[in-house]
Amino acid sequence: MSRLRSHLNPRLVLALFALILSASLITYATTLTSQQTRSELGTTDQQAAVRSSREVSTLPLRSTCTVVPSKELFITDVSVVDDCLRTTWGPCIGPAPVAPATQGAWTFGARMASIAGTNNAATLSTFTINWLKQWSVTQTINGDTVPARPNVQSLIINPWLAASGGTTLDMKKAPFRLLAIVARLDLRENAGYSGGRSAGEGRFIYDLLDANGNPTQFLVIFEYGLDAADCTAVLKWANTWHGLGAYSFGPSYNAALQSVTDLFATIGASPGKPNGSAINQVRTNDFHLLRLWELREFKLSALTSVSPSPLLQATVAQTPARSLQQTPAVSTYVNANEPAILAHQHVVPLSWAGSPFKGGAAPHNLDLGWDGPTPACTTITNPQARHAFSLDTCSGCHGLETATGFKQVEPRFAGSPSALSGFLTGTTATDLCGLSHSFNDIDRRRVDLCQLLDKTCPQVDSEPVITFVH
């Protein structure tokens, strides 16, 4: 080695050293550039994308933000969802609860009372049975035929009546288990559902239990609007949810959480809406009543003199009728609305090209990616627009586009938290056109709340209005 070193030309050594140093600098610069694309604040475009995209490959990190998603945005901790006082009607053993501590506050029965606007047992039973019986008959909604699922009578209504000891459903006997409480502040000013001034939604997710108390494949999601008259109210909601992060899980946290949920999920929470309820819609994910995956959506009727206003099946948000898959109706719609779809600012209409377009339900076989006529990925001009459109549908979001097995939140046994989908917690999915997409929607919502907490009213008022609903 010493002989080799003595014969090396000094100029050659210097050149080699310069080459190695140059390569090191290039590597460092590349690493630095990569880090900059994932910096805390991100570029202006990256910050805007948090509101208008589900992709997270370049999501700003916001590493110093103190938002705690498990306490402020997607709450599944067993100390919450199995809180004996709030999720059952007792008896409960333990120390005196911290106020507010309303018995049954987070039960399924309390949700139905908040929607009907009454605790009258007979009225509430009739209201709930009328809602459930909509599965028992075939319906036509916006020209879309929705087949009956008559097992609703034997699998839900009859066992509930039997447990209630008669012909009136006892809300305290509702066979549903709480899975999660969710803040969707990212849906503020959302036009995909009801539009209007809003700070987003607060949601409760439940799973139906069978006659033996075991989980089933029938989920119900109550989606309440967070009323906000102006941007000051939007920021107040943001800070209210964010305040939950300061508590440790336990009695004080649950009391703080109930003080938030009481603002939107109780009787009379929104006096200007039907039945005085803040509910925007109720959605269901079902494989239990009939062995075919299906999502439905229900809204309180505003066009009736009946009191309370009934909870009626409506079209599913942002989703065409299943019969239109691989037809020109889909491809012409996506091509004509490409810019809005890419920005997640389109609203799927009831009709398109003179014919009914929006679906009455969203059935699928887990492999559905919305597209125009075959061959696949040939009639929609921009494959990214095809993906964005499909992702925003009920069936696409709960299927192929996110590599999700229909449920974003899994049923659970008591004592165990629900498992969450990769779409929520982090995954990469390849769509039917071969494009790769990175998801981690809870983290996207975290960054969105981090940004919202730092915004001024002019900044809030200038935010893009998005239309994704899942």
Buried (B, 14 or more C-beta within 10 A) or exposed (E): EEEEEEEEEEEEEEEEEEEEEEEEEEEEEEEEEEEEEBBEEBEEEBBBBBBBBBBBEBBBBBEEBEBBBBBBBBBBBBBBBBBBBBBBBEEEEEEEBBEBBBBBBBBBBBBBBBBBBBBEBEBBBBBBBEBBEBBBEEBEBBBBEBBBBBBBBEBBBEBBBEBBEEEBBBBBBBBBBBBBBBBBBBBBBBBBBBEEBBBBBBBBBBBBBBEEEEBBBBBBBBBBBBBBEEBEBBBBBBEBBBBBBEBEBEBEBBBBBBBBBBBBBBBEBBEEBBBBBBBBBBBBBBBBBBEEBBBBBBBBBEEEEEEBBBBBBBBBBBBBBBEBBBBEBBBBBBBEBBEBBBBBBBBBEEEBEEEBBBBBBBBBEEEBBBBBBEEBBEBBEBBBBBBBBBBBBBBBBBBBBBBBEBBBBBBBEEEEBBEBBBBBBBBEBEBBBEEEBBBBBBBBBBBBBBBBBEBEEEEBEEBEBBBBBB
